[in-house]
Amino acid sequence: MIKQRAARFFTEAFAPAVLVSVLLVLLGVHAEPGLARGLALGGVAALFESVLPYLYILRGVRTGRLTDHHIGDRRQRLVPLLVGLGSVLAGFVVLLLAHAHRELLAAVVAGGVGLVVAALVNHFWKMSIHAAVAAGSVVILSLVYGPILLVTAPLVAAVGWSRVVLKDHTVLQVLVGTVVGAIVAGAVFALLR
């Protein structure tokens, strides 16, 4: 029972929508001149890359089109991932028009590329998006704030553990998500920043 509660905590507290929102606000504050501008543009990035797609998913759950807010049935993942990609593209345009810092734009593009990769992989096989986003977030934070942020790496393991304990993923699905998320986010962000 305690194990299940701990697993549920890590799955919810470090869900993709939460991690992406926190990451983008932190990057906005880091990259943009002035705290207010950083918070505002980080918030805009989080709105389009995380909040709006998550609201779409919640609506799908309420109407019965989706089984749950983590979209456990891989066959239901394509449309929400495509809606998320459309939202990311719209947010990218808004951030371009606002002359957002290149670092914030790079993170948004990394998230968009991650969504494309997740959609492609999940068409054939159920990769852990939780693990992918957690690993990608750790890599991006480490690139921005330095290797000291690698201390957050155990969170990736905790998220992966939670997904397996809750029987939402196998160990292999978590490991593949972790590797894919770290590589895609790290490569795209490093290339574009």
PLY file of the C-alpha trace (Angstrom):
ply
format ascii 1.0
element vertex 193
property float x
property float y
property float z
element edge 192
property int vertex1
property int vertex2
end_header
0.00 0.00 0.00
2.80 2.46 0.89
4.67 1.39 -2.24
1.60 2.10 -4.38
1.08 5.51 -2.75
4.72 6.45 -3.30
4.50 5.31 -6.92
1.32 7.33 -7.48
3.00 10.38 -5.91
6.03 10.21 -8.25
3.83 9.56 -11.29
1.62 12.58 -10.57
4.12 15.03 -9.06
6.62 14.50 -11.89
4.16 13.95 -14.72
5.15 15.36 -18.13
2.79 18.36 -17.85
4.27 19.32 -14.49
7.92 18.83 -15.47
7.59 20.66 -18.77
5.84 23.62 -17.12
8.48 23.95 -14.40
11.33 23.49 -16.88
10.05 26.18 -19.26
9.45 28.72 -16.49
12.95 28.06 -15.10
14.44 28.50 -18.58
12.45 31.68 -19.14
13.75 33.16 -15.89
17.29 32.04 -16.69
17.39 33.26 -20.29
15.30 36.39 -20.40
16.42 39.80 -19.12
14.34 40.68 -16.10
12.38 38.39 -13.82
8.95 39.59 -14.99
9.74 39.00 -18.66
11.29 35.63 -17.88
8.27 34.50 -15.88
5.88 35.79 -18.54
7.59 34.14 -21.50
8.29 30.97 -19.56
4.62 30.94 -18.62
3.58 31.41 -22.26
5.85 28.54 -23.29
4.39 26.34 -20.52
0.85 27.30 -21.49
1.26 26.16 -25.09
3.59 23.22 -24.54
2.01 21.79 -21.42
-1.16 23.36 -20.02
-3.31 23.52 -23.17
-2.45 19.97 -24.33
-3.13 18.69 -20.80
-6.52 20.43 -20.75
-7.31 18.73 -24.07
-6.45 15.38 -22.48
-8.61 16.08 -19.41
-11.52 16.96 -21.69
-11.00 13.69 -23.53
-11.14 11.80 -20.25
-14.33 13.61 -19.19
-16.04 12.87 -22.50
-14.92 9.24 -22.48
-12.68 9.45 -25.56
-9.60 8.77 -23.41
-9.35 6.17 -20.67
-7.21 8.23 -18.27
-5.12 11.40 -18.05
-1.89 9.45 -18.64
-3.41 7.88 -21.78
-2.48 4.36 -20.77
-3.95 2.89 -23.96
-1.28 3.54 -26.57
-3.91 3.44 -29.35
-5.41 6.63 -27.88
-2.13 8.57 -27.83
-1.77 9.74 -31.44
-4.45 12.44 -31.52
-3.47 14.02 -28.17
0.19 14.00 -29.27
-0.76 15.71 -32.54
-2.89 18.27 -30.68
0.09 18.84 -28.40
2.34 19.35 -31.40
-0.08 21.89 -32.87
-0.14 23.74 -29.57
3.67 23.71 -29.40
3.86 25.17 -32.92
1.39 27.93 -32.02
3.34 28.70 -28.86
6.59 28.79 -30.81
5.12 31.42 -33.14
3.91 33.50 -30.17
7.37 33.28 -28.57
9.05 34.25 -31.85
6.80 37.30 -32.13
7.67 38.19 -28.52
11.39 37.90 -29.36
11.94 35.20 -26.75
15.51 34.20 -25.97
17.02 31.48 -28.14
17.41 29.17 -25.13
13.68 29.19 -24.43
12.90 28.66 -28.11
15.36 25.75 -28.21
13.57 24.08 -25.31
10.21 24.49 -27.03
11.58 22.98 -30.24
13.15 20.12 -28.25
9.72 19.45 -26.73
8.08 19.52 -30.16
10.64 17.11 -31.61
10.12 14.91 -28.56
6.39 14.85 -29.26
7.01 13.80 -32.87
9.35 11.02 -31.78
6.88 9.88 -29.09
4.05 9.82 -31.64
6.15 7.75 -34.05
7.33 5.27 -31.42
3.92 4.97 -29.76
2.34 4.15 -33.11
4.13 0.81 -32.90
5.02 0.38 -29.24
4.22 1.94 -25.86
7.27 3.92 -24.74
7.15 5.73 -21.38
6.61 9.42 -22.05
6.92 10.05 -18.30
10.46 8.66 -18.37
11.31 10.47 -21.61
10.25 13.87 -20.29
11.95 13.32 -16.92
15.24 12.34 -18.59
15.03 15.16 -21.14
14.36 17.69 -18.37
17.40 16.57 -16.39
19.61 16.82 -19.48
18.37 20.30 -20.41
18.67 21.59 -16.84
22.23 20.22 -16.67
23.14 21.90 -19.95
21.75 25.23 -18.74
22.75 25.27 -15.07
25.78 22.98 -15.22
26.55 19.43 -14.17
25.53 20.16 -10.59
21.94 19.62 -11.76
22.74 15.99 -12.46
21.80 15.56 -8.80
18.22 15.53 -10.11
18.90 12.31 -12.08
17.51 10.05 -9.30
14.11 11.62 -10.04
14.22 9.95 -13.45
14.73 6.59 -11.75
11.91 7.34 -9.29
9.53 8.24 -12.12
10.50 5.10 -14.04
10.09 2.97 -10.92
6.63 4.47 -10.35
5.48 3.65 -13.87
6.55 0.01 -13.47
5.05 -0.36 -9.96
1.73 1.01 -11.20
1.90 -1.48 -14.10
1.59 1.33 -16.64
4.88 0.32 -18.30
7.43 -2.44 -18.41
11.04 -1.89 -17.41
12.01 -1.92 -21.10
9.42 0.75 -21.97
10.80 2.94 -19.19
14.43 2.39 -20.22
13.69 3.17 -23.87
11.75 6.30 -22.87
14.64 7.42 -20.67
17.26 6.96 -23.39
15.12 8.47 -26.15
14.12 11.46 -24.00
17.69 12.19 -22.91
19.10 11.89 -26.44
16.36 13.82 -28.25
16.05 16.66 -25.73
19.80 16.92 -25.19
20.71 16.87 -28.88
18.00 19.26 -30.10
18.43 21.70 -27.23
22.25 21.70 -27.46
22.12 22.18 -31.24
19.66 25.11 -31.15
20.57 27.02 -28.01
0 1
1 2
2 3
3 4
4 5
5 6
6 7
7 8
8 9
9 10
10 11
11 12
12 13
13 14
14 15
15 16
16 17
17 18
18 19
19 20
20 21
21 22
22 23
23 24
24 25
25 26
26 27
27 28
28 29
29 30
30 31
31 32
32 33
33 34
34 35
35 36
36 37
37 38
38 39
39 40
40 41
41 42
42 43
43 44
44 45
45 46
46 47
47 48
48 49
49 50
50 51
51 52
52 53
53 54
54 55
55 56
56 57
57 58
58 59
59 60
60 61
61 62
62 63
63 64
64 65
65 66
66 67
67 68
68 69
69 70
70 71
71 72
72 73
73 74
74 75
75 76
76 77
77 78
78 79
79 80
80 81
81 82
82 83
83 84
84 85
85 86
86 87
87 88
88 89
89 90
90 91
91 92
92 93
93 94
94 95
95 96
96 97
97 98
98 99
99 100
100 101
101 102
102 103
103 104
104 105
105 106
106 107
107 108
108 109
109 110
110 111
111 112
112 113
113 114
114 115
115 116
116 117
117 118
118 119
119 120
120 121
121 122
122 123
123 124
124 125
125 126
126 127
127 128
128 129
129 130
130 131
131 132
132 133
133 134
134 135
135 136
136 137
137 138
138 139
139 140
140 141
141 142
142 143
143 144
144 145
145 146
146 147
147 148
148 149
149 150
150 151
151 152
152 153
153 154
154 155
155 156
156 157
157 158
158 159
159 160
160 161
161 162
162 163
163 164
164 165
165 166
166 167
167 168
168 169
169 170
170 171
171 172
172 173
173 174
174 175
175 176
176 177
177 178
178 179
179 180
180 181
181 182
182 183
183 184
184 185
185 186
186 187
187 188
188 189
189 190
190 191
191 192
